[in-house]
């Protein structure tokens, strides 16, 4: 378990109370997914970051933070937003990761949808609250030339890799993370201590307000409307995530055309 003694404050205590009072803690299972080793050595950060799966996607994407601080990828003017609630330690979130990348590649990069990531600790418990603080701070410490929080997305991907390789809860988590991301441990902890309103707390409340009670969860928001669960062909996917084809169909419908490029005709619900 990562230890951050200087963050043992009233603020973190309140965060933990919110997490454990509002949500069930899911059992963590071992998921035997292979992973690349997190490296050290003299390699420049850019070469190390290139080993993360999401890096190839980030070059073609707009990114930033929403009005409430939520992290997004893609065009803010896209007709629909795909909102994922996830915990890096959640085995089902790890398994769903590849579908998220596919959604980003097929729909977010072309501008058909926007992707939003909301931190929602479940399986990781206290550790995922702390890693959320770390991810947010990394987004501030590592930005691209335009001031965008590229470090958050790299940190998020790295946290998945550490979870896959059973190092998310390890005693050497922090040196592994800071060594890979090439950020100062002191700077990271100073930032984490100074967060007045951590994004993870905002995301937790956002999820609770919209009926999220486990991870992964997928909501959609069309235009400026409130996010909702996906409903397709008379079925509302009130827990978990819908099949990929269902999500794709909802995105096509929001854009007004079918996968073959023809005008989209919505299917009447029974």
C-alpha positions, 0 to 999 in steps of 0.5 A: 500500500502506498504511504503518504503520511503528509496527506493524512489530513482531515481532507483525505479523511473526508475523501475516504469517508465519502468513498466508503460510505457511498459505494460498495467496495468490489472484490479484487480478482487477479487478472493474468494480463501480460504487461511491459516492464516499467523501465528506468535507465537513461532513456528520455521520458518521451521514449518511456512514455511511448511504451504506454498504449494510449500514447499513440492516440494522444498525438491526434487528440484535443484534450483539456479539463471541463468546467468542473475539472473533469478530464476529456479527450476530443472535440468539445463540439462533438455531438455526444460525450462518452463518460467512463467511470473507472478505477485503475485497480478494478479488474473489469476496468482493466478488461474494458480498457481495450474497448475504450481505446477502440472507441477513442480511435474509431469515434473520438479522433474523427470527431464523432464523440468526446471521451471523458474519464471520471475517477471512481474508486471501488476495487482499489479503495484507499489506494485509488483515492491516493493514486487519483491525487497523484494522477491529477498532480501529474497532469499539472506537472507534465503538460504539453507545449499548449499547457494541456494535462497530457501527464494525467492521461499518461499517469492513468495508463501507467496506473493500469499497467502497474495494476496489471503487473501486481505493483499497484498495491506494492511498497515500491509503487511511488518510486516506480511511478515517479521513476517512469514519469520522471517527476519529483516525489517531493513535487508530487507530494507537495501538489497532493497536499495542496489540492483544495478540491481534489478532482476525485471527490468531484468525480465521485459525487458526479457519479453518485448524483447520476446513479453510478454504483460500480465500475466500469460504468458508461454514461452518455451526454448528448449536447448540454444534457445531463449524462444518462445511461445508454438505452437501445432497442428497449434495453437500458444498460443500468449497470456496467457497460453495454456491448461495443456495438450498442455504444457505437450505434448510439454514437452514430445516431447522435451524428445522424448517420449509419456506419455505412455513411447513409442517413441513420434511422433510429430503431423504434423501441418495442 
